[in-house]
Amino acid sequence: MGNSVFSARERNIIILIIVIVLGAILLYATRGLYGAFLGASIMYTLFRPLNKFFIERWNWPKAISAITIIVLSLVIIILPFLGIGSMLIRKAMELQQDRAWINKIIEAITNCAGDKLGRPDFLIEQLESSATYLGGMITTIVGQAANVFLEISVMYFILYFVFTNYIAFEKSLSHYMPFDEQQVVSFGTELKNVTYSNIIGQTFIAIVQGACLSLGFVIFGVSDPLFGGVICAILSFIPLLGPPLIFVPAVLILLSQGQTWQGIGLLIWCFGLVMDIHKLLRVIFAKKIGDIHPLITVVGVIIGLPLFGLMGLVFGPLLLVYFLMAVKIYKANKRLSLKREQLEDKL
């Protein structure tokens, strides 16, 4: 064979450029499936111990274990989420068509707060713009229904092959990750903790907060407590800011209707129980399985909603945490490299 016009170093650079270009094309081509890839990684992290238990302790065939976990996750995670989502979309579209609920809240805010601030029109404008934004978000979510189905299908397709080949998958993951063995173990442990914290911990907290708010609505005579509780549970993924978006308007409506003691009672109930129980449960889960700082959660939600829609409430914070974990390991590697260089210079 004739001599190549390129040196070995030049060939490596060309190959690297080709890899980067092809990788960029693949990333662009699969941009609509990022949620499926992230969802698959989260589901694998959650159900990995169960998969190992079925295969290694009960000696189940790998295919049977994977199918069992997929069915189980559909029943306890996907179907309830889709049911709640469809209920919320139907309810939100009904409310959007019936503007009376907006007028009630506008009147309540005007009577209770607008006159004191001296600018009731300002409050009305802000509320109407918020309603318009909500309507646009609902339309976007409905439009994403087909894409959600595709992402769920791809996610389970990936999960099946990952669960049935989990040993080879984890070995290849460790091989291609730019970390040493100790860092891989540390990264895996931290990944598991933050995933459990945000998925299991925050979901449990959201359900408890939503149930407490629904109970408060029942006690103090607010209409549609189930819908209010579900909305509160979803917004509970936004620390501190979420639940007040539901109970404060309800309190104002009660006060505007002359139900003073009910409004004050609901306000005390929500700030005393709904908000405080969140803090208590976060402390408990932080001690058990780790915690995510509220600021990271808020920023993650802001990042995640435009990228993943409603699932951005979960995916956004996790994506941000994974990024921060990678930065942390990079800094540790950099410090280690500097120490090695200093030792080599001394020798």
N, C-alpha and C positions, 0 to 999 in steps of 0.2 A: 504493500500500500504506500502511496505517496505521502510525503510529509504534509501535515495540515498547515494552513496559513495562520492558524491561531495557536497561541501557546496554551498550556494547560490552565493557567490563571485566567486567560481571556475566555476560554471555553466555559470555565466555571461561572464567570460573570454573565456570559450570554445565557447560560442555562438558568441562572438565578433570575435574570430579567424575564425570561420566558415563564418561569414559575410564578413570578409576581403578577405578570400580565394576565395569565390564565386564572390565577386565584382571584384577581380583581373582577374578571368577567364572570366567574362562578358566583362571587359574592353579589354582584349586580343582578345576575339571572335568578338567584334564589332569594332576593330581597323580600318577597312576599311570604317566605316561609321561615323567617327568623324566629317567629313565635313558636313554630313547630319544633325547631331545633332546641330552643331554650326550654320549651315545655318538656321535651324528651329528656333533657339533662336533669330537670327538676324531678320528673317522675321516676327516673332511674335512681336518683339519690334517695328519694322517699321509700321506694319499694325494693331497693337492693338487698337489705337484710332479709326481707321476706322471701325473695327469690333464692338467696343462698340457703335459707332455712328449708325451703321445699326441696331443693336439689340435693343438698349435702346432708341434711338430717333425716328427711323423709324419703330420700332416694327417688324423687319424682323425675320423670323424663323432662328434659329442659323445655321442650315444646309445650307440654302440659302446664308446667309452672308458669311460663310466659303468658299463655292464654288465660290461665286462672287470674293472674295479676291484672291483665288487661280488662277482663270482665269485672273484677272487683273494683278497679279504679273507675271504670265507667259508671258503676252503680253508686259509689260513694262520693265521687268528685264531679265527673263530667255531666251526668244526667241531672243531678240537683242544680248545678250551675246553669245549665241550659234552660231548665224549668224556671228558675228565678229570673234569668235574663228575659225570657219570653214574656213572663208575667209583668216585669217592669216596663218592657217596651209597650205592651198593650195598655197598661195603666197610664204611662206617660203620654201616649198618643191620645187617649181619652181626655186627659187633662189639658192637652194642648188644644184640642178641639173645643173644649168647654172652658172658656176664659174666666168663668165665674170665680174659680179658685184663685186666679191671679188678682182679680179685683178685690177679693176678700183680704188677701195679704197686704195689698197696697193700702186699702182702707185702714187696716189694723196698724200698719207702720205709720201712716199719716196721723192717725188719732193719738197714738201713744208716744211717738218719737219725733215725727216731722215738725209738729207745731213748736216743740221745745227747741229744736235746732234752728227754727226760723226759715228752713228751706225744704218744705215738704215735696216740692216739685223735683228737687235733686234726688230724693230717695225713690220717687216714682220712676224717674228716668233710669236709675241704676237697676231697679228691680226688673223693669221691662227689658233692658238690655241683657240682663242675666237670663230672663225667660227665652229671649231670642237665641242666645248662645246655647241654652239647654235644648231647644228645638233642633238646632243644627247638629248638636252632638247625637241626639236620638236618631236623626236621619242618617248620620254617618254610621252609627252602630247597626242600624237595620241594613244598610248597604253592604256591611262587612259580613253578613250572615253566611253567604256562600264561601267566602274566604276562610271563615272560622271552621266550617265543615272540612274544607281542604286541609287546613293546618292540623286539625284533630286526626284526620286520616293519616297524614304523613307522620305525625308524632307517634301514632301507634304502630305504623309500619316500621319505623326506626326502633321503637322499643322492643318489638318482637325479636328482631335480629340481635339487638344488644343483650337482651336477657338470655337468649339461647346461646350466646357466645360471650358471656360476661368475663370469663377468665382471659380469653384472647383480647377482648376489648380493653380491659384494664391494663394488661401488659403493654399493648400498643400505645395506650394513652400515656403510660409512664415513660415509655421509650421516646416518644416524640415531644413530650413536655420538656422545656428547657430548665428543668429543676433537678437537683440531686435527689437521692432516695429519701433522705430525711425531709426535704422540703415538699416532696410529693405527698408524704404521709401527713405532714402538717397542713398542706393545702387541702387535702381530702377531708381531714377532720374539721377544719374551719368551714369548708364548703357545706358539709353535712350540718353543722351547728346553725349556720345562718339560714340555710334552707328550711330546716325544721322550725327555727324560730319564726321565720316570716310566713311559712305555709301553715304549720300546725298551730304554733302559738298565736299568731295574729288572727287566724281563722276562728280559733276558739274564743279569743277576746271579742272579736266582732260579733259572734253569735250571742255571747252573754250580754254585750252592750245592746244589741238589737232587741233581745228578749226583755231586758230591763226597761227599755224605752217603750216597747209595746205594752208592757204591764202598766207603766205610768200613764200611757194614753187611755187605757181601759179604766184605771182608777179615777182619772180626772176628766173623763168624758170627751176625749178627742176622737173624732171620727177616723175610721180606717186604720186601726192600730197595727194590723199585719203589714200593710204597705209601708207605714212609717218605720216599723221595726226592721224590715228588709233593707230599706234605703239607708237607715242608720248603720246596719251591719256592713253594708258596702262602703259607706263613707268612713267607717271606723278605721279603714286602712290608712286614712290620712290622720295622723295623731293630732289630738286637741282640736283641730279645725273641723273635723267631719261631723260628729253628732250635733254640735250647736246649729249647723245649717238646717237641721230638721226640727229640733225642739224649740229653738228661739222663735221662728215664725208661728209655731203652734201656740206658744205662750202668748204672743202678741194678739193672735186671733181670739183666744179666750178672754184676754183683758178687754179687747175692743167690743166683745159681746156682753160685757158686764159681768162675766164670770171671774170676779177678782180673786177669790180664794182658790179656785181651781187653777188659775194661771200662776199665782204665786206658789201654790203647792207643786205644780208640775216643774216650775223653775228650780225649786229647792230639791225635788226628787232627782232631776237630771244632773244638776251640778253636784249634789251630795252622793248620788249612787252611780249614775251612768258614767260620769267623768272620773270619779275616784276609783271605781272598780277596774277601770282601764289601767290606772297607775299600779294598783295592787297586783293585778294579774301579770303585768309586764315585769315587775320585780320577781315574781315567782318563776316565770319562764326564763328570765335572765339568769337565775341561779341554776336552773335545770339544764337548759339547752342553748344558752347564749342569747344575745339581744342585738337589735339593730337600733342605732341612735335615731330619735325622731326626725332630726334634720335630714339624715340620709333618706329616710322614708319619704318625707315631703318632696325633696329634690328628685328622688327616684320616680315618684308618682308623676311629677311634672314632665319628666323625660319619657316615662313609659306610656302615658295615655296617647300621645300623638303616634307613637310607634306601633303599639299593640292594641289600641282601643281599650275596652274595659279591663282586659287582662293585664294592662299596664299597671294597674293597682298592685299586682303581685310581681310581674316581670320587671318593672322599672327599678324598684328598690334592690331586687336581687342582682340585676345587671350592674348597678352601681357598686354594690358590695363586692361582687366578683372582680370588678375593675380595681377597686381599692386593695383587694387582697393581692392581685397580680403586681400592683405598684409596690406594695409592702415587701413581697418576695424579691422584686427587682432591686430595691434598696438594700435588702439584706445581702444579696449576691454582690452588689457593688462594694459594700463595706468589706465583705470577705475577700474580694479580689484586691482591694487596696491593702489589706493586712498582709496578703501573700506577697504582693509586690514589695512592701516594706521589709518583710523578712528576707526576701531574695536579695534586696539591695544591701542589707546588713551582712549577708553571707558573702 
